[in-house]
Each structure stands twice: as C-alpha cells, then as structure tokens.
Amino acid sequence: MTFISTPKTDDEIARLAALKRYQILDTASEAEFDDITSLVKTVLNVPIAAVSLIDSDRQWFKSILGVDVAETPRSVAFCDHTIRDSCTLQVDDATQDPRFMNNPFVTGPPGLRCYLGVPLQTPDGYNVGALCVMGPEPRVFSDNDSKVLQSFAKLVVSQMELRLISSKDSLTGTLTRAAFERHLRAALAKPEGTQMALILADIDFFKAINDRFGHQAGDAALRVVSATMLANLRRNDVVGRYGGEEFAILLNGISAKDALAFAERLRVLISEAGIPEIHPEKMTISMGLAPQAANLTAAGDWLERADKALYQAKSAGRNRVVMFGDHTEAVE
C-alpha cells in the first residue's frame, strides 16, 4: 500500500468523508483489530492500547484493551491532537504538559500519565484516527517504541482497507463502494463500442426520514431501495451502495434509450413501494444517468458525468431521472 508523504490536515470535511468511507464507526469488535492492539500492548509493555477513530465530535474505539470505554468526547481525546500532524505524538508525563494537565482522564480515572500515538493515515493522506498506547505512570518512550508503533499503525490502515474492499454491504446486500468501483474499472476495459450505462441514485430527503422517523426507518428505506434495485437488475448488471443513501448501478449491454427507460421504471417502483416505518409518507429517489461514450476511459470521469446528471435531477425538483448529454433529458 502506498501512502502519500504529506498528510492533508487542513480539510476536516474531506477527512470526515474519508473516515465515513470505511463504514467502520459503531461496528462490532473484530479479531483483526483486537489482535493488533494485543500485540502492541505486549510488545511495548503498556497497560492500555487502542485503535482510535476521530469522528466529528467524538473519539470512538474500534479496539481498546486495558480500560473499559467505547468512546469519549473528541474535546478530551489525546488522539485528536495526534491527527493534526504526521508525526508521532509523545507525552511522557501528562501532568507536566499544558495541553493535557487538566484533562479529565489525567485528573480522574484512569489517571493517564504517558501517551504515545501515531496517526492512522489513509492512502490518500487523511488522518482518520490513531493507534495509541497509554499508561498511569510517567514514561519516556524510545525512538524504537515510536518506530514499532508506526509499523503497527500501517498494519491497522491496511486492515481497514481490506475490510473496505470486502464485497458486500452488510445492511443492503449490495456491493460495497470499493467492490463496485472494481466492476466499473473492469467495464471500461471492455472492447470499444460495448453499450453500457452508469446510474447514480440518491434517496430524496433521506436526512428528513432519519430526523422524523428515526434511524431504523432510514435503514428500512435503504433496504427497500436496495431490494427493489436487486430484484430488477438483469443478469450482468451490478449495484453498489456508493454512499450513505446513494447507490450506483452499472447496466451492461444496453442502449442509452433503454437505460433511461430502466431508470424511470425503477424510479416509479421505488416511489410506489410501501415502507411501514414511514407510513403514510412515501419515499422517492433522484437519478443521474451517464451512458458509456468513446471518450470515457477513466472510472472517475464516468462517475463525474453521472454525478452531474444526479445534481441536475435534484436541482430540478428531485424524484426524476436526468441523463447526461448535450441535450439533457429529464423524466418525471
């Protein structure tokens, strides 16, 4: 795995997007991460070791050994300081460090004194969290301690990447984003002239569904959309969950006209689907369609076209299909 040399520490929105992309927050413990923290704890001979992920307002532990806590406010997280740079953060005695001497985890249980943390830097340069060790006694960590922790931190990120590319989204049963993008790249390698189309679909006002009816209703909406899509795909078509409430569909061996008809049929089916959790309200989706073209050679360019069409569908009032092209077509 290749890491960029300079971390991107000045774009919090993109950093959070990078974290969300892993779909790892609030997931159950996994042996792959617990094994790493266990090794770190043993090798460095420390009482506490953790894989910490920094969300917008909290620190959440994917794995932590030595203390019973699942998350903390971001405002008191040592690891929030770690992600602000590419260097290892070392604290020999927190009671002597003005940044941490009044921290509640120093002045109260578990009485932290020493800390060593390494940023978990994604391959595209965002520090999404830290691998850290802590203890209740002052300690001067060595350069070798830092190097060991840095090596384990790369292993954590590698495990996160492996987890990301597993093929199925657990909630919807569709492909994960990474798996879908592999299909997209493979499609672009097909012989010139192969007819294909890419659809990006977004559930309209999804945040309002969550806000009004709760996250369980939001999950139900996602399952209905994915089930409808999966039930209507042809043999060689694929669908993936591309974002929180966004899906991507790759249609193989289809003309632009037929792809537009498929998307419209799917839009109608979803608008008519009943979701008990939000009854009597209905759910709609907006879709951007981008047929394959001779000048498309990169997956990113194809996705950008579909995304532009999706944006136009939303701007035009939602609950519609827009096809990318010189003369944009809208179906309502």
N, C-alpha and C positions, 0 to 999 in steps of 0.2 A: 504494500500500500504506500502511495506517495503522499507526503504531507507538504504543504507549501511552507516556505521559510518564514514568511511574515504573517502573523495572525491578524485577522480582521476584528479588532477590538473596539471599533468606533461605530458599529452599526448594530444596535440592540435588536431592532426589528428583524433583521436578517439572521441574527444569532438565534433568536427565539424560533424563527421559522426552521432553522437547521435542526434545532432540538426537537420541534414538533414532528419533523420529517421521520425521525426514528420511531415514532409511535411507541415510546417506551415508558413514558410517565404513567404512574399509578398501575403498573403491571405487577404481576406476582413475582416473587423471588425466583431466580433461575440459577441452577447449579453452576453454569458457566461463569457468572459474575461472582457468586459466593466462593468459588474455588480460587479466583484471583485474589479477593480480599483475604482469604485464609492464608494463601501463600505469602502475601505481603506482610501480614501480621506476624507470621512465623519468621520470615527472612530478616525483617527489620526489628524483630523482637519488641513489638509495641502492643499495648493493650487494646487499641482501637484502630480499625482500618475501614475505609468506606469508599464506595463509588457514589459520588455526589453529583446530582444534576441540578443546575440553577434555572428554575422557571422564572416567570415574570415577577412573582412576589414571594417565592418560597424556594427553599432548598429541599429537594426530595432525594432520598437514598435508594438507589437501585439495589445496593447491597451494603450492609453495615454489620460489623462484628465487634463486640466489646461493649456495646451500650444499646439499650432498648429504645430506639426512636426511629420513626418513619420519615419525618420531615421537620423542618424548622422554618421560621420566617427568614426570608432572604436577608433582611436587615441585620441579622446577628450571625450570619454564616461566614466563617473564615474563608470558605471556598469562593464566596463572592468576590473576595479580594484576589484570589488566585487566578480567576478567569480574566482579570483585567490586563494580563501580560502573558508573555510566552515563557517566562522564567518560572522556576520552582519558587514557591513561597515558603520561607523557613522562619519559624518563630521558636526561639529557644526557651523563652520564658514570657508567657503572655502577660504576666503581672507587671512586667517591665516595658511592655510595648504599648504606646499610647493608643494604638488602633484597637487593642483588644483588652486592655486592663479593666475596663468597666463592662465587658461583655458578660451577659448573664450566665453563660456557660463557663466563664472563668471565675466569676464571683460566687456562683452557686454550682449545683451538681451539673456535670460530673467533675467540676473543678479543673478544667483544662489548663495545662501549662505549656506543653510543647505541641508543635504542629509542623507538618511537612506536607505540602500539596503540590501536585503537578496538573496543569490544565489538560483536560480531555479535548484535544483539538481535532476537529473533523478534517477529512482530506481537503475540503475547500476552505479551511482556515478559521473556522469559528470555534471558540472555546465554549462548549456546552455544559461543562461541569469540571470536576476534578477528581483525581484519585488521591486520597489523603490518608495520613496516619496521625494519631493524636495520643496524648497521654497526660496523666495528672502530675507528672514530675518534670521539672526543667531538664532539657536535653539539648546538647549541641550535636546536630546531625552532621554527618561527614559528607564529603563530596561523593563518595561511593554510595551512600544512602540515597542521595539525590539521583544518581545515575540508575540505580536499581529501580527506584520509583518511576522514573521516566520510561524505562523499558516496560514496566507493567502497565503504565498508562496507555502506551501504544497498543498493548495487548487488549485493554478494555475497549478502545475505539475499534480495533479490528473485530472484536466480538459484537459490538454494536452494528458494524457494517454487515457482518454475516447474518445477524438477526434481521436486519432490514431487507436483505435480499431473499429471505425465505419467501416462498411463492404465494402464500395465501394470507389475505387479511382476515383476522380472527372473527371480526364482527359480521362482515358482509359475505364472506366466502369468495369474493372476487380476488384478482391478483393484487399483490402489493404494488406500490408505485415502481419500485426497482424492477420487479419482475415484468411489469407491463412495458417499461422502457426497453427491456431486453427484446421483447417481441417487436416493438416499434423499430428498433435498430435492425433487427433481422428482416423486417418487411422492406426496409429501404434497400436492402441488398438484393432484392428480387430483380429479375430481368426488367429492363426498361419497357414501359408500356403496360405493366401489370396494373389493373384497376383496383384501387383501394381508397378508403376514406377514413379520416380520423374525426371522432366526435369528443368534445369536452362538454360535460353536462354538470350543472350545478343546481342543487336544491334551492328553490327560491325562499328567501326569508327564513333560512334554517335557524339562525340565531333566535328569531322570534319564537319558533317552535320550542326550542330549549327553554327560553325565558318564560313562556306562558305555560307550558305543559310539563317541563322537566326534562332531564337528560335521558330518561328511559323512553320518553316519547320520541326524542331525537334519534335514539338508537333504533326505535321501531321504524321510523321514517327511512333511515338508511337501509334497513333490512328489506323494506318493501321495494324501494328503488332498485336495490341490487338484485332482488329476486325477480322483479319484472324484467330487468335487463337480461339476466341469465336465461330466463325462460324463453326469450325471444331472439336470442343470438342464433346464427346459423353455425354449422359445424366448425368452420375455420375462423370464426370471429372470436375476439377476446375482449374482456372488460376488466378494468382495474380500478381500485379506489385510489384516486390520484391526490386527494387532499382530504380535509376533514369531511366536507359534504360534496366533494367534487369527484366525478367518475370520468374515466376515459374509455372509449370504445374504439377498437380497430376493426374495421369492416374489410374483409378480403374478397377480391373478385367481384367488385360491384361498381356500377357506374355512378356518377355524381347524382343523376336524377333518381336512381333507385335508393341511393344512400339518404337523400333528402326525404324520400317517402318513408324509409325505415325510421328515421329520426322523428318524423312527425307522428307516425303510428305509436312510437314509444312514448312520445310526449303525451298523447291522448290517453294511453293506457295508464300512465302514472297519475295523470290528473283525475282519472276516474277511480283509482284504487282507494279502497277504504282503509283507514288507519284508526282502529278503536281508541287509541291513546289520545287522538286529537279530535275525535268526533264532536260536533258535526263539521268541523273545518276540513278542507281539502288541501292537498299538497300539490304543488306544481314544480316543474323544472324548466330551466333555460338551457339551450344547447347551441354550441358553436360547431359547425361542420367544415372540415377542410379536406377536399378531395386530393389525392396524390397528384402531383404535377411533375413534369420532366425536370424542372429546375429545383426540385426539392431533393437534397442529398444528405441533409442533417436532420436528426430527430428534433433538435431544438427549434429549427426553422418551421418544421411541420406543426409542432406544438404551439408555436407562436401564432401561426395563422389561425388555428382552431381557437386559441385563446382570444384573439382579436374578434373573431366572429361571436364568441360567447359574450364578450364585453358589449358588443353591439346589441346582442339579444337582451341583455339586462338593461341597457340604456334605453331600449325601445319599449320597455314596459314589462319584460320578463314573460314567462310562460309562452315561449316561442322558440323556433329554430331559425338560425341565421347561417347561411352558407357563405364562406369566404370566396371572394371573387371580384372581378372588376365591376360587375353589376350584382350587388348583394341581394340575395333573395331572402325574404322573411315569410314564415308561415305562422299563422296564429290560430 
